[in-house]
Amino acid sequence: HLLSTSDIFRVFRDYYEGTPFSLVGDTPAAGPFNSPLRVAAGDSEAEVPTGGWERPISIYRTDYAVLSACHPEGHGLVWLAPHTPHASVFAPVWTSASTMVARQYVVNASLSVDRGSLFWAVSAVSNWAFGSMFSRAIVDIRAAQMELELKSQALAATLRYAQAAEHNDQLDAFSSKVHGAWWDLFWSLVGKYNDGYVVTHGGDGAVSSAAVGYPAWWLKAVGFDKTLDAPSTSFDDLKRRMSVAAAQMKEIDAARTRPAMAVQQTTDLVV
């Protein structure tokens, strides 16, 4: 079939998943949560002249991905995804009739972090995904991409035949939505994948957390079973001593006399 813009987006986001060159396979280099991140150019690499990593299309140090769509009829359009494509969102940024680029697609280089820029929102999403639980976080990222890029496609279809005078305003308004949505995504990832837990919120506001732990293949790959050079009897003894200590602590806690809780009632509101 003819390639669509969405097909090209998937190519930009590729790190060879499902192929022999996959960067997210069950290998120690991918870490316990199958991250495609391979930081390169360290001094230590010089000690291994024949070493190397596969270079993904969606590499961590990408500045931006851009795609131009030229139509035989109607206005042409430029798509932009700042930073790492697999953690970014593609949005219409420019057309053959527009005369400006929205502030959200610009980076103020004088700031260490430009929170008004979509680039930095994507950088935050990308780095949190790499540093937390990538195999889980990427599922959330893809869901957000799908939801927002459906709206991007609808805007692109509208702009193709829209009056030239309308382009700047429509592009600017949409850029604000994209920028806000990606910062919201970042904070949702921070709250959900945190300190080794997956934290969720129920419809009633109740919070639950589940410890994920490391997968068996990774523990085996890093020699978890050989971490300490000690006989199994020493571990059994440690478990026994900790069990005795826990029972003693329970007895101490049960015999403890606690002061009555002071209840203070406030009847007057002072402003």
Secondary structure, 3 states (H helix, E strand, C coil): CCCCHHHHHHHHCCCCCCCCCCCCCCCHHHCCCCCCCCCCCCHHHHHCCCCCCCCCCCCCCCCEEEEEECCCCCCCEEEEEECCHHHCCCEEEEECCCCCCCHHHCCCCCCCCCCCCHHHHHHHHHHHHHHCCHHHHHHHHHHHHHHHHHHHHHHHHHHHHCCHHHHHHHHHHHHHHHHHHHHHHHHHHHHHEECCEEEEECCCCCEEEEECCCCHHHHHHCCHHHCCCCCHHHHHHHHHHHHHHHHHHHHHHHHCCCCCCCCCCCCCCCC
